[in-house]
Every structure is written in structure tokens, then in C-alpha cells.
Amino acid sequence: MRSSLPRAGRGFTLVELLVVIAIIGVLIALLLPAVQQAREAARRMQCSNQLKQLALSMHNYHDTYKLFPPGSVNLSATAAANQNLTNWAIAILPYLEQPALFEQYDATVFNSHANNLDVLKTTLPAMMCPSDVATDVLVTPSQLVATDIAPGSYKGNMGRRFRGANGYFDYPPYAGTYTAAEKASIGPLHVTGVNGLTCERFASISDGSTNTLLIGEYHTKTRPDCKTFWASSQNFHNLGAAQPESYTRIPDWEACYIATGSSQHWKCYRAFASLHAAGTINFAMCDGSVTLLPQTIDSVVFEALSTIGRSEVATLP
């Protein structure tokens, strides 16, 4: 007599279950790179949009004051901490919807004075690229400021190196001694207040605003104490230079330092680089547009794009 009980359904065997799990694993492995690429593309786009806002803020500043903000302001041709005042990032805060933070900054005392530390310690999303690392962690810079301050991801373009050792237009001891010929290497954002250096205007950019770099990215996956520091006006903390050495365009401060022979660290402090997967660096141009430059850009072209009046014939690659 046949049982009236229903027959139990046939389940998966162990082998079948393992095969299904393996197939799911393969599908995830195939999908994960595409997801990561999509996320990085979104992060890169956000970086680009932030640079666009910074450039527009520069333009709004220029509309108000008829000149660009200073890259930094120094009271004398020394690198002493008590001789520098403000910088370009602080100057454009009102145009980044940060008027309260701007009012909090005391421009009558030096940049790292106790009165200004709350501003220097403020993590500002507008200054942080999501592709960069550890931008929300306060860090004590390797030089010049002896307290934790907020990092950033963007540096103003001071131009190109105009002298062999430390000839940069963010460094008062050298910027205070430039010659007329060397001044042709200057960019739109540089130290002011020394040796007659003043803020630039659109009229100063005779090479053309479309082909002149204004602000670029700097990220590093090593040495967080050598990152960008957006509110610091100490020399290279938020100013960079277009340099001929390709190792100054890799997002790894320690690797750059080793590539110099461990003896010319100043080159790495003024680097432009990004952690974008495509090996590109976002730059805002002086006309307000944003472009991607390859890390492998020809050095002659890169340096030519950084100056405002050297009369080089250079266009974006």
C-alpha cells in the first residue's frame, strides 16, 4: 500500500552548492573592478567640480578686488613663521560660502598665531578631494608649523622653478632676490610682499588664461606630514610648482624623496600629483575651466603651462 505522505523534495548536493558558490564568487570578482572604476570616476568628477568652484571663487575675488588673491603674504624675505600672514585659500573663503570662517581669521597677526589656529585646524570639504587619503585627520606638518592642522588636496600654481637649488616663488629668501629674467617664470599665485611682488591680474596673464594653470591637485599615499595644508601660508604648504622631473608628479612623497637621491626634498614639497586611478591630475585653468593632465605630460609643456608671461607657445595636450 503506497504511503499518502508527500515525498521529500530533492535538495542540493554538497558539490552543487560549492559550484553555485564558485560561480557567484567569479561574478563578484568580475563585477568588483567595474564598481571600483565607477566609484573612482565619481570621485574624480567630484574633485573636478571642487576645482571648478575654487576657480570661480578666484574669479569672484578678481571681480571684487580687480586682481587675484595672493598665493601667500610675507612681511620680509625670510622663511620665519612670524613673517607670513594669509594665503589664497583663506582669501576666497567668502566666495566658498564660508564668510564666518573668513571673519574668524585674524589677518593682523601671523598665520600660525594662536588667534588663527582654529581656522588652520578646520577640515574644509571644499578643499578635500575624495580620492585623496586621510584628509579628515589633523596632522603636524614636517616643517614650519609645530601643531596639528587640517590637510587639503589642492595647491595654487606659483610657476616654475627659476633657480637651481631652491628658486621657487613661494620661498621668500629666493623670491626676494629674483632677477628680471627670472621673474618670467612666475605663475598666477605666489608669495607677495617681498621684492616688489604683488598680486596678479588677468591683464598679467599674457600667455592666455586658457593655457595657464591656476590650481592643481596634490595627493600623497605616504608621509601625511608632507601633504597639502590648505590654510597654512608657510611656503610650500599650499603652493606648488611645475617642475621638469617626472618624479614630482607621482602621488607618493617618500618615493619622490628617494628619487631625488634623498638630498633635494624641496622638489617633492612643491609637487603636483593625484591618486586618481587613471594616472591623471586635475587642474583648474585661469579662465575657470578644469582639465585633466596626464602624469606623464611632457615637462617642457608642463612648465610652459605654469607661467603667466614667458611667451612660450604651449597648449593643453
DOBARO-757389 format. One line per field, with one value per residue (C-alpha): x, y, z; residue in three letters; residue number from 1. Coordinates in nm, 3 decimals. Each point is the difference from the previous one (the first is absolute). Layout:
N
u <- [X/...] $
v <- [Y/...] $
w <- [Z/...] $
residu <- [ALA/...] $
num <- [NUM/...] $
! end
This chain:
317
u <- [0.000/0.151/0.056/-0.216/0.286/0.149/0.347/0.277/0.142/0.348/0.255/0.334/0.293/0.320/0.168/-0.286/0.009/0.373/-0.041/-0.266/0.220/0.294/-0.212/-0.119/0.361/0.110/-0.285/0.091/0.367/-0.099/-0.235/0.221/0.254/-0.285/-0.157/0.335/0.059/-0.346/0.065/0.338/-0.153/-0.256/0.274/0.205/-0.306/-0.059/0.362/-0.047/-0.318/0.175/0.284/-0.261/-0.150/0.343/0.071/-0.337/0.070/0.329/-0.192/-0.249/0.291/0.152/-0.334/-0.004/0.363/0.111/0.281/0.056/0.060/0.359/0.147/0.136/0.099/0.339/0.130/0.368/0.235/0.032/-0.180/-0.068/-0.348/-0.073/0.056/-0.284/-0.365/-0.275/-0.036/-0.223/-0.223/-0.086/-0.055/-0.273/-0.194/-0.283/-0.055/-0.014/-0.295/0.234/-0.028/-0.008/0.326/0.155/-0.104/0.151/0.345/0.211/0.199/0.178/0.215/0.212/-0.161/0.077/-0.063/-0.223/-0.278/-0.013/0.043/-0.374/-0.009/0.314/-0.154/-0.328/-0.053/-0.171/-0.174/0.045/0.377/-0.005/-0.009/-0.175/0.272/0.259/0.073/-0.022/-0.117/-0.227/0.282/0.191/0.377/0.308/0.191/0.358/0.121/-0.087/-0.322/0.037/-0.362/-0.266/-0.186/-0.245/0.130/-0.139/0.033/0.061/0.295/0.023/0.237/0.300/0.165/0.320/0.327/0.215/0.330/0.187/-0.013/-0.312/-0.116/-0.374/-0.245/-0.141/0.334/0.071/0.382/0.020/-0.308/0.149/0.305/-0.143/0.135/-0.209/0.069/-0.094/-0.331/-0.121/-0.037/-0.270/-0.353/-0.333/0.020/0.326/0.146/-0.063/0.143/0.366/0.217/-0.293/-0.209/-0.370/-0.319/-0.060/-0.289/-0.156/0.196/0.322/-0.073/0.135/0.046/-0.380/-0.228/-0.119/0.352/0.121/-0.033/-0.165/-0.059/0.097/-0.026/0.261/-0.062/0.249/-0.051/0.304/0.124/-0.325/0.215/0.105/-0.353/-0.168/-0.116/-0.269/-0.002/0.376/0.187/0.340/0.193/-0.096/-0.291/-0.259/0.205/0.159/0.231/0.017/0.333/0.183/0.061/-0.267/0.030/-0.157/-0.326/-0.039/-0.241/0.259/0.216/0.238/0.059/0.062/0.250/0.189/0.001/0.175/0.282/-0.134/0.165/-0.242/-0.320/-0.112/-0.103/-0.245/-0.150/-0.103/-0.138/-0.331/-0.143/-0.322/-0.120/-0.249/0.014/0.044/0.334/-0.133/0.012/-0.289/0.089/-0.215/0.113/0.005/-0.308/-0.201/-0.004/0.126/0.217/0.166/0.374/0.178/0.263/0.232/-0.050/0.303/0.200/0.061/-0.373/-0.081/0.240/-0.122/-0.361/0.099/0.133/-0.209/0.225/0.296/-0.140/0.041/-0.211/-0.182/-0.353/-0.174/0.082] $
v <- [0.000/0.330/0.261/0.309/0.213/0.249/-0.081/0.218/0.245/-0.070/0.245/0.125/-0.230/0.135/0.005/0.199/0.250/0.049/0.054/0.267/0.175/-0.010/0.151/0.279/0.067/0.025/0.240/0.220/-0.002/0.108/0.270/0.148/0.175/0.161/0.123/0.135/0.177/0.156/0.120/0.145/0.174/0.157/0.108/0.146/0.190/0.137/0.117/0.170/0.172/0.123/0.146/0.170/0.161/0.113/0.155/0.177/0.131/0.138/0.174/0.145/0.125/0.158/0.164/0.156/0.104/0.014/-0.247/-0.359/-0.076/-0.035/-0.348/0.100/0.324/0.046/0.295/-0.055/-0.213/-0.266/-0.330/0.069/-0.103/0.340/0.175/-0.148/0.104/-0.142/-0.205/-0.048/-0.266/0.218/0.302/-0.173/-0.143/0.257/-0.120/-0.364/0.074/0.013/0.366/-0.094/-0.194/0.291/0.246/-0.231/0.037/0.281/0.150/0.243/-0.277/-0.270/-0.308/-0.258/0.239/-0.135/0.230/-0.191/-0.360/-0.071/0.089/-0.203/-0.298/0.015/-0.287/0.161/-0.237/0.249/-0.048/-0.382/-0.233/-0.333/-0.188/0.135/-0.186/0.106/0.352/0.007/-0.073/0.292/-0.032/0.188/0.106/-0.119/0.359/0.349/-0.058/-0.185/-0.101/-0.216/0.179/-0.101/-0.147/0.073/-0.130/0.308/0.233/0.333/0.027/0.221/-0.058/-0.190/-0.034/0.295/-0.091/-0.323/-0.059/0.146/0.259/-0.004/0.288/-0.119/0.023/0.356/-0.026/-0.083/0.184/0.305/-0.019/-0.090/0.175/0.154/-0.301/-0.243/0.173/-0.131/-0.338/0.124/-0.143/0.157/-0.087/0.072/0.168/0.375/0.277/-0.071/0.160/0.185/-0.312/0.083/-0.187/-0.083/0.110/-0.145/0.265/-0.155/-0.333/0.084/-0.370/-0.034/-0.106/-0.308/-0.145/0.102/-0.223/0.152/-0.277/-0.368/-0.313/-0.138/-0.335/-0.236/-0.353/0.030/0.262/0.167/0.270/0.105/0.041/0.321/0.220/0.227/0.278/0.019/0.278/-0.149/-0.027/-0.326/-0.104/0.100/0.114/-0.222/0.044/-0.161/-0.178/-0.195/-0.312/-0.265/-0.129/0.326/-0.118/-0.330/-0.015/-0.132/0.251/-0.264/-0.146/0.350/0.066/-0.321/0.085/0.330/-0.195/0.090/0.339/0.235/-0.031/0.351/-0.134/-0.244/0.266/0.199/-0.298/-0.041/-0.355/-0.194/-0.343/-0.031/-0.347/0.133/0.162/0.350/0.327/0.246/0.365/0.312/0.243/0.378/0.030/-0.209/-0.323/-0.331/-0.245/-0.336/-0.012/-0.336/-0.072/-0.069/0.344/0.134/0.205/0.287/0.034/-0.032/0.277/0.219/-0.035/0.117/0.347/0.309/0.205/-0.196/-0.002/-0.375/-0.151/-0.275/-0.136/-0.266/-0.356] $
w <- [0.000/-0.106/0.266/-0.020/0.140/-0.249/-0.129/0.134/-0.263/-0.130/0.150/-0.128/0.032/0.154/-0.342/-0.155/0.287/-0.041/-0.374/0.059/0.256/-0.243/-0.279/0.230/0.102/-0.364/-0.079/0.297/-0.102/-0.351/0.127/0.274/-0.229/-0.193/0.325/0.121/-0.331/0.018/0.353/-0.093/-0.302/0.235/0.240/-0.284/-0.123/0.349/0.014/-0.334/0.120/0.314/-0.207/-0.217/0.310/0.119/-0.340/-0.005/0.350/-0.133/-0.277/0.248/0.210/-0.312/-0.085/0.347/0.039/-0.366/0.066/0.104/0.368/0.121/-0.004/0.340/0.173/0.164/0.198/-0.082/-0.209/0.269/0.053/0.370/0.114/0.152/-0.334/-0.205/0.010/-0.222/-0.320/-0.305/0.158/0.299/-0.224/-0.205/0.297/-0.033/-0.359/0.116/0.230/0.301/0.113/0.369/-0.029/-0.189/0.272/0.261/-0.160/0.147/-0.287/0.233/0.151/-0.162/-0.153/0.271/0.289/0.278/-0.121/-0.331/0.109/0.001/-0.371/-0.078/0.179/-0.195/-0.244/-0.298/-0.246/-0.284/0.034/0.019/-0.301/0.082/-0.193/0.242/0.325/0.366/-0.083/0.305/0.249/0.153/-0.049/0.117/-0.315/-0.037/-0.006/0.118/0.201/0.331/0.061/-0.163/-0.280/-0.272/-0.327/-0.345/-0.355/-0.218/-0.057/-0.176/-0.296/0.077/-0.338/-0.077/0.189/-0.101/0.163/0.056/0.373/0.160/-0.249/0.054/0.012/0.332/0.181/0.123/0.025/-0.373/-0.122/0.168/-0.227/-0.343/-0.307/-0.276/-0.224/0.277/0.064/-0.337/0.173/0.238/0.017/0.097/0.375/0.181/0.306/0.017/0.215/-0.079/-0.269/-0.153/-0.064/-0.011/-0.090/-0.365/-0.222/-0.312/-0.188/0.139/-0.169/-0.342/-0.082/0.004/0.285/-0.191/-0.004/0.346/0.306/0.307/0.257/-0.009/0.209/0.233/0.174/0.160/0.130/0.226/0.245/0.109/0.162/-0.352/-0.138/-0.110/0.290/-0.136/0.262/0.058/-0.175/0.077/-0.328/-0.174/0.223/-0.259/-0.301/-0.265/-0.298/-0.344/-0.002/-0.271/0.210/-0.062/0.356/0.121/-0.155/0.186/0.299/0.242/0.189/0.130/-0.348/-0.134/0.278/-0.077/-0.372/0.075/0.159/0.345/-0.026/-0.177/0.199/-0.097/-0.342/0.160/0.225/-0.310/-0.196/-0.182/-0.004/0.054/0.107/-0.285/-0.152/-0.353/0.085/-0.068/0.194/0.009/-0.057/0.001/-0.266/0.037/-0.223/0.248/-0.200/0.143/-0.190/0.059/-0.064/-0.024/0.261/-0.294/-0.158/-0.185/0.250/-0.243/-0.062/0.370/0.098/-0.285/0.119/0.348/-0.085/-0.065/-0.227/-0.130/-0.355/-0.048/-0.275/0.191/-0.008/0.204/-0.107] $
residu <- [MET/ARG/SER/SER/LEU/PRO/ARG/ALA/GLY/ARG/GLY/PHE/THR/LEU/VAL/GLU/LEU/LEU/VAL/VAL/ILE/ALA/ILE/ILE/GLY/VAL/LEU/ILE/ALA/LEU/LEU/LEU/PRO/ALA/VAL/GLN/GLN/ALA/ARG/GLU/ALA/ALA/ARG/ARG/MET/GLN/CYS/SER/ASN/GLN/LEU/LYS/GLN/LEU/ALA/LEU/SER/MET/HIS/ASN/TYR/HIS/ASP/THR/TYR/LYS/LEU/PHE/PRO/PRO/GLY/SER/VAL/ASN/LEU/SER/ALA/THR/ALA/ALA/ALA/ASN/GLN/ASN/LEU/THR/ASN/TRP/ALA/ILE/ALA/ILE/LEU/PRO/TYR/LEU/GLU/GLN/PRO/ALA/LEU/PHE/GLU/GLN/TYR/ASP/ALA/THR/VAL/PHE/ASN/SER/HIS/ALA/ASN/ASN/LEU/ASP/VAL/LEU/LYS/THR/THR/LEU/PRO/ALA/MET/MET/CYS/PRO/SER/ASP/VAL/ALA/THR/ASP/VAL/LEU/VAL/THR/PRO/SER/GLN/LEU/VAL/ALA/THR/ASP/ILE/ALA/PRO/GLY/SER/TYR/LYS/GLY/ASN/MET/GLY/ARG/ARG/PHE/ARG/GLY/ALA/ASN/GLY/TYR/PHE/ASP/TYR/PRO/PRO/TYR/ALA/GLY/THR/TYR/THR/ALA/ALA/GLU/LYS/ALA/SER/ILE/GLY/PRO/LEU/HIS/VAL/THR/GLY/VAL/ASN/GLY/LEU/THR/CYS/GLU/ARG/PHE/ALA/SER/ILE/SER/ASP/GLY/SER/THR/ASN/THR/LEU/LEU/ILE/GLY/GLU/TYR/HIS/THR/LYS/THR/ARG/PRO/ASP/CYS/LYS/THR/PHE/TRP/ALA/SER/SER/GLN/ASN/PHE/HIS/ASN/LEU/GLY/ALA/ALA/GLN/PRO/GLU/SER/TYR/THR/ARG/ILE/PRO/ASP/TRP/GLU/ALA/CYS/TYR/ILE/ALA/THR/GLY/SER/SER/GLN/HIS/TRP/LYS/CYS/TYR/ARG/ALA/PHE/ALA/SER/LEU/HIS/ALA/ALA/GLY/THR/ILE/ASN/PHE/ALA/MET/CYS/ASP/GLY/SER/VAL/THR/LEU/LEU/PRO/GLN/THR/ILE/ASP/SER/VAL/VAL/PHE/GLU/ALA/LEU/SER/THR/ILE/GLY/ARG/SER/GLU/VAL/ALA/THR/LEU/PRO] $
num <- [1/2/3/4/5/6/7/8/9/10/11/12/13/14/15/16/17/18/19/20/21/22/23/24/25/26/27/28/29/30/31/32/33/34/35/36/37/38/39/40/41/42/43/44/45/46/47/48/49/50/51/52/53/54/55/56/57/58/59/60/61/62/63/64/65/66/67/68/69/70/71/72/73/74/75/76/77/78/79/80/81/82/83/84/85/86/87/88/89/90/91/92/93/94/95/96/97/98/99/100/101/102/103/104/105/106/107/108/109/110/111/112/113/114/115/116/117/118/119/120/121/122/123/124/125/126/127/128/129/130/131/132/133/134/135/136/137/138/139/140/141/142/143/144/145/146/147/148/149/150/151/152/153/154/155/156/157/158/159/160/161/162/163/164/165/166/167/168/169/170/171/172/173/174/175/176/177/178/179/180/181/182/183/184/185/186/187/188/189/190/191/192/193/194/195/196/197/198/199/200/201/202/203/204/205/206/207/208/209/210/211/212/213/214/215/216/217/218/219/220/221/222/223/224/225/226/227/228/229/230/231/232/233/234/235/236/237/238/239/240/241/242/243/244/245/246/247/248/249/250/251/252/253/254/255/256/257/258/259/260/261/262/263/264/265/266/267/268/269/270/271/272/273/274/275/276/277/278/279/280/281/282/283/284/285/286/287/288/289/290/291/292/293/294/295/296/297/298/299/300/301/302/303/304/305/306/307/308/309/310/311/312/313/314/315/316/317] $
! end
